[in-house]
Amino acid sequence: MTNTAWRQGQQSKAARLGRAAHLAGGSSGKVVQADQTVALLESVVQPGDRVCLEGNNQKQADFLAQCLAKVNPQHVHDLHLLQSVVALPEHTALFDKGIAKEIDFSFSGPQGARLANLVAAGKIKINAIHTYLELFGRYFVDLTPNVALIAAEAADAQGNLYTGPNTEDTPAIVEAAAFKNGIVIVQVNEIRDTLPRVDVPADWVDFVIHAPRPNYIEPLFTRDPAQISEIQVLMAMMVIKGIYAEYGVKRLNHGIGFDTAAIELLLPTYGEQLGLKGKICTNWALNPHPALIPAIEAGFVQSVHSFGSELGMEKYIAARPDVFFTGNDGSMRSNRAFCQAAGHYACDLFIGSTLQIDTFGNSSTATKGRIAGFGGAPNMGADARGRRHESEAWVKAGREAQANPKHMPRGRKLVVQMVETFREHMAPAFVERLDAWDLAESMGLNNPPVMIFGDDVTHIVTEEGIANLLLCRGEEEREQAIRGVAGYTDVGMARDKKMVEALRARGVIRRAEDLGIARRDATRDLLAAKTVKDLVRASGGLYNPPSRFRNW
Amino acid sequence: MTNTAWRQGQQSKAARLGRAAHLAGGSSGKVVQADQTVALLESVVQPGDRVCLEGNNQKQADFLAQCLAKVNPQHVHDLHLLQSVVALPEHTALFDKGIAKEIDFSFSGPQGARLANLVAAGKIKINAIHTYLELFGRYFVDLTPNVALIAAEAADAQGNLYTGPNTEDTPAIVEAAAFKNGIVIVQVNEIRDTLPRVDVPADWVDFVIHAPRPNYIEPLFTRDPAQISEIQVLMAMMVIKGIYAEYGVKRLNHGIGFDTAAIELLLPTYGEQLGLKGKICTNWALNPHPALIPAIEAGFVQSVHSFGSELGMEKYIAARPDVFFTGNDGSMRSNRAFCQAAGHYACDLFIGSTLQIDTFGNSSTATKGRIAGFGGAPNMGADARGRRHESEAWVKAGREAQANPKHMPRGRKLVVQMVETFREHMAPAFVERLDAWDLAESMGLNNPPVMIFGDDVTHIVTEEGIANLLLCRGEEEREQAIRGVAGYTDVGMARDKKMVEALRARGVIRRAEDLGIARRDATRDLLAAKTVKDLVRASGGLYNPPSRFRNW
């Protein structure tokens, strides 16, 4: 065999770079003018390529997405897209135009309905809905990108990149492409003589484009405290007293939503009253939620490592380097891959919301007509069975789950699902059968797209109480524990009243009153901030909320 | 609150850097002479610090370890060490001298017995034995290093680092320290004007030391084919035909050892005869095992992403960039964190050996008098419950495990334990009770240090056959399936013969003959390489084995 037989990737890369060489200039030979981006993509992207289009919860390589949607489908077609998040109209437009034909992704917020339509029209093949770290893992095994289209804050003349607070997925994507003969193209908001710091070294980057507009960033983790209801305050009180305090939960992750924002805002008030400062919620794997500001200021929080940043939190983060991970330049370094590893292996608890829960405790956000994806929830909301280090919370949860004293003792991650029994438009959160079953059929999957499996869930919290599934022995008990907190939904009404009472007597189900929580105390007065303006005030004016959250 | 109240980490770092400033020079102000290293460490390391001392399966920051062992214990003491691998005498000497007092680690090969002695003497507190990715995760949550002592191949004048093939743990360690006000000190083999590529940017690094000797690298994954026995050939045949072919295992990880080396060496012979090329073992998360060379040359392997490199494989890897992950400079980039994520989430199968297995299928390498640790095995050898993407192997394993058709279908990772029924010195691999129980007591752990839990194991393979635990219904069947392949060990002799025969009739236990494998065919002639010299030949002279593996 000749030497070149093992260098097809290198040869392909060299050919692509050669085709694009006339488009690139600057001292590094990497800079491409923004108006030449479509031509660049047509030169380096080949039919059938695996293309990673950076887009995640927050940061979007939106200019590159727009340009990719403008390439000539006769030359560039049948792409296999790899994406953390399908968020922009351009992402789905790629399928409408035949530029792309299949996708592996993790999350699709606003585009969930369009994705479902594209599936129905046969215009897209969704191979799988991943959790982020799973998708990153595949970038190094069987989904290595031929081309990576990424976004950074700034580049210097050599092509070193500054990704700053929104570093997010960039290092994982670039490493997978750059070290397997992939082409790395970056859109930057500015080209600077010197960078505040280097987040990605220049020799991992092939082309730099100064985009006409700064990349889009979605403030996905901002929740206006004014919209938190008193039912959510009640549920948050139950979580703090009935779970965080009982297990001594110090290291944790919160999902997105008003339910968990309520918990964050109750730490400096209700949590403080219960004497829990320093005993719970000290170390976080969490985006910089504005709702956490009052708890940080009250001294509840020792550290926060973040998947990504949050718009408006930059100055506050930079002023709190003891809490957040920041560089020598003072700004945050987020990193989704490491934060997901931390969330999986170093956290004792994950708590999040969902759209549907069945009587086995399986939950999904994939509902009829919407393919929403799961993001980090399956990774954070699964028992970390490779974990071996002990903590109070992990050991206690494992003990509760151990049915037989002869079994090898093993710790357990606390995985809490927190839902009101009815969501908006009176849709029940509890169902006998998940919509995910139908979706699996329409998507051609063997297994329904479940976000969190019932056997990974340890507690379900509703306004009706806490069901501790760890203490259930056998499937029947589990089912009745779930029905027992499902309230007036059909699932709840079908409960076996006697068995539910027996479970309550054993402490498997605990109502607010069983926890010594009076419903009349669950008022919005307990929230450490009642408005976005309160959050700004709590931050000493450092938090600068996006305009859509300002009404002053 | 004043601004500085939130900047204690920054202030501490500035004070440490100030104390060491007179020791550092060069154009970057970062270069410290080797003979000033002890003085540097005494200036920047403070009592009680969390110190990450880089050392993993392969690369060791051995010069920094030696220097740390020479600091004055009156000034530097009570350190909390964080280490992937405890491998060198200097590592344990730190505890003998009182410089360090507690440790969180993952693996200790040769130092396992000394660790046990230190525990018995009350000179060390072992907080936990982690899996690598778990330890890295904690670096971002509750075990963030104050000081990181790392090793690189070369630095330039600015302090940019080239870690080359042995990048390994370095990016994870440096990121955790550099972005949380930690001090990063690197030993390098040389200081160059220009680097082949940049693996770690200069502004993440505080001090650079040109060490008097190149850092130590252990060729841990090299197995001499001459030492593979015919029993191992037989077991490898059973694995290839009875597991890899049956499930269509394409993406996988192999543990260390002669058992798995035998599988690698049988792919181009026995695997080829069975028509399996392209159908199994195409994509790997694996160190560059020399034993894989014949399979690569035969076209079995599409890609290999590696945790670390392997001594002597550098030129071979550089000549096979279609298979390995290499940079623009041509040399490999390994990355333990990403490869562990890939092994957990993107692989369908993990197979490895162990020292003891109990009748529940729990296994451990922690035996009496030895605290060996587990390395990556708990991460790779656990069902990845956050995984959602489907593959033939994963779906089939999940189907076999599903006991009740009403349960939500879920895929399963294949986790195979491969052992001869007796190890060296006739120690039985199967035991009624793991030594780990006693070890837990002596170490003050709640839970015994289990490497892989029985409920994560799907198959146990011995020379007696394959026990498919997925097909077992209930604990009794599981126990008898395990006893059924435990041969003439006490555990095997205590089997219920009738039940074992029934399990065999159902295909839960399969003997070699049930798989159509004649024991007489299991000869060393099947090995694609019978010696290290054969491996060199297969590589076209590119593989350059360490001298200890050369007898010519």
HADDOCK unambig.tbl for C-alpha pairs under 7 A between the chains (distance, minus, plus):
assign (segid A and resid 6 and name CA) (segid B and resid 320 and name CA) 5.20 0.50 0.50
assign (segid A and resid 6 and name CA) (segid B and resid 321 and name CA) 6.38 0.50 0.50
assign (segid A and resid 6 and name CA) (segid B and resid 322 and name CA) 5.43 0.50 0.50
assign (segid A and resid 7 and name CA) (segid B and resid 320 and name CA) 6.82 0.50 0.50
assign (segid A and resid 7 and name CA) (segid B and resid 321 and name CA) 5.93 0.50 0.50
assign (segid A and resid 7 and name CA) (segid B and resid 322 and name CA) 5.63 0.50 0.50
assign (segid A and resid 8 and name CA) (segid B and resid 322 and name CA) 6.50 0.50 0.50
assign (segid A and resid 9 and name CA) (segid B and resid 322 and name CA) 5.77 0.50 0.50
assign (segid A and resid 128 and name CA) (segid B and resid 389 and name CA) 5.01 0.50 0.50
assign (segid A and resid 129 and name CA) (segid B and resid 388 and name CA) 6.51 0.50 0.50
assign (segid A and resid 129 and name CA) (segid B and resid 389 and name CA) 6.50 0.50 0.50
assign (segid A and resid 130 and name CA) (segid B and resid 387 and name CA) 6.86 0.50 0.50
assign (segid A and resid 130 and name CA) (segid B and resid 388 and name CA) 5.50 0.50 0.50
assign (segid A and resid 130 and name CA) (segid B and resid 389 and name CA) 6.12 0.50 0.50
assign (segid A and resid 131 and name CA) (segid B and resid 386 and name CA) 6.83 0.50 0.50
assign (segid A and resid 131 and name CA) (segid B and resid 387 and name CA) 6.83 0.50 0.50
assign (segid A and resid 133 and name CA) (segid B and resid 341 and name CA) 6.83 0.50 0.50
assign (segid A and resid 134 and name CA) (segid B and resid 345 and name CA) 4.91 0.50 0.50
assign (segid A and resid 134 and name CA) (segid B and resid 346 and name CA) 6.46 0.50 0.50
assign (segid A and resid 134 and name CA) (segid B and resid 387 and name CA) 6.35 0.50 0.50
assign (segid A and resid 137 and name CA) (segid B and resid 338 and name CA) 6.56 0.50 0.50
assign (segid A and resid 137 and name CA) (segid B and resid 341 and name CA) 5.15 0.50 0.50
assign (segid A and resid 137 and name CA) (segid B and resid 342 and name CA) 3.79 0.50 0.50
assign (segid A and resid 137 and name CA) (segid B and resid 345 and name CA) 6.00 0.50 0.50
assign (segid A and resid 137 and name CA) (segid B and resid 346 and name CA) 5.61 0.50 0.50
assign (segid A and resid 138 and name CA) (segid B and resid 342 and name CA) 6.04 0.50 0.50
assign (segid A and resid 138 and name CA) (segid B and resid 346 and name CA) 5.10 0.50 0.50
assign (segid A and resid 140 and name CA) (segid B and resid 305 and name CA) 6.17 0.50 0.50
assign (segid A and resid 140 and name CA) (segid B and resid 342 and name CA) 6.41 0.50 0.50
assign (segid A and resid 141 and name CA) (segid B and resid 283 and name CA) 5.96 0.50 0.50
assign (segid A and resid 141 and name CA) (segid B and resid 284 and name CA) 6.60 0.50 0.50
assign (segid A and resid 141 and name CA) (segid B and resid 285 and name CA) 6.92 0.50 0.50
assign (segid A and resid 141 and name CA) (segid B and resid 303 and name CA) 6.92 0.50 0.50
assign (segid A and resid 141 and name CA) (segid B and resid 305 and name CA) 6.71 0.50 0.50
assign (segid A and resid 141 and name CA) (segid B and resid 342 and name CA) 6.66 0.50 0.50
assign (segid A and resid 141 and name CA) (segid B and resid 346 and name CA) 6.59 0.50 0.50
assign (segid A and resid 142 and name CA) (segid B and resid 283 and name CA) 6.60 0.50 0.50
assign (segid A and resid 178 and name CA) (segid B and resid 327 and name CA) 6.78 0.50 0.50
assign (segid A and resid 179 and name CA) (segid B and resid 325 and name CA) 5.12 0.50 0.50
assign (segid A and resid 179 and name CA) (segid B and resid 326 and name CA) 4.88 0.50 0.50
assign (segid A and resid 179 and name CA) (segid B and resid 327 and name CA) 4.74 0.50 0.50
assign (segid A and resid 179 and name CA) (segid B and resid 333 and name CA) 6.84 0.50 0.50
assign (segid A and resid 180 and name CA) (segid B and resid 325 and name CA) 5.09 0.50 0.50
assign (segid A and resid 180 and name CA) (segid B and resid 326 and name CA) 6.14 0.50 0.50
assign (segid A and resid 197 and name CA) (segid B and resid 203 and name CA) 6.47 0.50 0.50
assign (segid A and resid 198 and name CA) (segid B and resid 201 and name CA) 6.19 0.50 0.50
assign (segid A and resid 198 and name CA) (segid B and resid 203 and name CA) 6.92 0.50 0.50
assign (segid A and resid 201 and name CA) (segid B and resid 198 and name CA) 6.20 0.50 0.50
assign (segid A and resid 201 and name CA) (segid B and resid 201 and name CA) 6.36 0.50 0.50
assign (segid A and resid 203 and name CA) (segid B and resid 197 and name CA) 6.48 0.50 0.50
assign (segid A and resid 203 and name CA) (segid B and resid 198 and name CA) 6.93 0.50 0.50
assign (segid A and resid 283 and name CA) (segid B and resid 141 and name CA) 5.95 0.50 0.50
assign (segid A and resid 283 and name CA) (segid B and resid 142 and name CA) 6.60 0.50 0.50
assign (segid A and resid 284 and name CA) (segid B and resid 141 and name CA) 6.61 0.50 0.50
assign (segid A and resid 285 and name CA) (segid B and resid 141 and name CA) 6.92 0.50 0.50
assign (segid A and resid 303 and name CA) (segid B and resid 141 and name CA) 6.91 0.50 0.50
assign (segid A and resid 305 and name CA) (segid B and resid 140 and name CA) 6.16 0.50 0.50
assign (segid A and resid 305 and name CA) (segid B and resid 141 and name CA) 6.70 0.50 0.50
assign (segid A and resid 320 and name CA) (segid B and resid 6 and name CA) 5.22 0.50 0.50
assign (segid A and resid 320 and name CA) (segid B and resid 7 and name CA) 6.82 0.50 0.50
assign (segid A and resid 321 and name CA) (segid B and resid 6 and name CA) 6.39 0.50 0.50
assign (segid A and resid 321 and name CA) (segid B and resid 7 and name CA) 5.94 0.50 0.50
assign (segid A and resid 322 and name CA) (segid B and resid 6 and name CA) 5.44 0.50 0.50
assign (segid A and resid 322 and name CA) (segid B and resid 7 and name CA) 5.64 0.50 0.50
assign (segid A and resid 322 and name CA) (segid B and resid 8 and name CA) 6.51 0.50 0.50
assign (segid A and resid 322 and name CA) (segid B and resid 9 and name CA) 5.79 0.50 0.50
assign (segid A and resid 325 and name CA) (segid B and resid 179 and name CA) 5.12 0.50 0.50
assign (segid A and resid 325 and name CA) (segid B and resid 180 and name CA) 5.09 0.50 0.50
assign (segid A and resid 326 and name CA) (segid B and resid 179 and name CA) 4.88 0.50 0.50
assign (segid A and resid 326 and name CA) (segid B and resid 180 and name CA) 6.16 0.50 0.50
assign (segid A and resid 327 and name CA) (segid B and resid 178 and name CA) 6.77 0.50 0.50
assign (segid A and resid 327 and name CA) (segid B and resid 179 and name CA) 4.74 0.50 0.50
assign (segid A and resid 333 and name CA) (segid B and resid 179 and name CA) 6.83 0.50 0.50
assign (segid A and resid 338 and name CA) (segid B and resid 137 and name CA) 6.58 0.50 0.50
assign (segid A and resid 341 and name CA) (segid B and resid 133 and name CA) 6.84 0.50 0.50
assign (segid A and resid 341 and name CA) (segid B and resid 137 and name CA) 5.15 0.50 0.50
assign (segid A and resid 342 and name CA) (segid B and resid 137 and name CA) 3.79 0.50 0.50
assign (segid A and resid 342 and name CA) (segid B and resid 138 and name CA) 6.04 0.50 0.50
assign (segid A and resid 342 and name CA) (segid B and resid 140 and name CA) 6.42 0.50 0.50
assign (segid A and resid 342 and name CA) (segid B and resid 141 and name CA) 6.68 0.50 0.50
assign (segid A and resid 345 and name CA) (segid B and resid 134 and name CA) 4.91 0.50 0.50
assign (segid A and resid 345 and name CA) (segid B and resid 137 and name CA) 6.00 0.50 0.50
assign (segid A and resid 346 and name CA) (segid B and resid 134 and name CA) 6.47 0.50 0.50
assign (segid A and resid 346 and name CA) (segid B and resid 137 and name CA) 5.62 0.50 0.50
assign (segid A and resid 346 and name CA) (segid B and resid 138 and name CA) 5.10 0.50 0.50
assign (segid A and resid 346 and name CA) (segid B and resid 141 and name CA) 6.60 0.50 0.50
assign (segid A and resid 378 and name CA) (segid B and resid 386 and name CA) 4.52 0.50 0.50
assign (segid A and resid 379 and name CA) (segid B and resid 386 and name CA) 4.45 0.50 0.50
assign (segid A and resid 382 and name CA) (segid B and resid 385 and name CA) 5.76 0.50 0.50
assign (segid A and resid 382 and name CA) (segid B and resid 386 and name CA) 5.62 0.50 0.50
assign (segid A and resid 385 and name CA) (segid B and resid 382 and name CA) 5.76 0.50 0.50
assign (segid A and resid 386 and name CA) (segid B and resid 131 and name CA) 6.82 0.50 0.50
assign (segid A and resid 386 and name CA) (segid B and resid 378 and name CA) 4.51 0.50 0.50
assign (segid A and resid 386 and name CA) (segid B and resid 379 and name CA) 4.45 0.50 0.50
assign (segid A and resid 386 and name CA) (segid B and resid 382 and name CA) 5.61 0.50 0.50
assign (segid A and resid 387 and name CA) (segid B and resid 130 and name CA) 6.87 0.50 0.50
assign (segid A and resid 387 and name CA) (segid B and resid 131 and name CA) 6.83 0.50 0.50
assign (segid A and resid 387 and name CA) (segid B and resid 134 and name CA) 6.34 0.50 0.50
assign (segid A and resid 388 and name CA) (segid B and resid 129 and name CA) 6.52 0.50 0.50
assign (segid A and resid 388 and name CA) (segid B and resid 130 and name CA) 5.51 0.50 0.50
assign (segid A and resid 389 and name CA) (segid B and resid 128 and name CA) 5.02 0.50 0.50
assign (segid A and resid 389 and name CA) (segid B and resid 129 and name CA) 6.51 0.50 0.50
assign (segid A and resid 389 and name CA) (segid B and resid 130 and name CA) 6.14 0.50 0.50
assign (segid A and resid 409 and name CA) (segid B and resid 447 and name CA) 5.61 0.50 0.50
assign (segid A and resid 410 and name CA) (segid B and resid 447 and name CA) 6.29 0.50 0.50
assign (segid A and resid 447 and name CA) (segid B and resid 409 and name CA) 5.61 0.50 0.50
assign (segid A and resid 447 and name CA) (segid B and resid 410 and name CA) 6.30 0.50 0.50
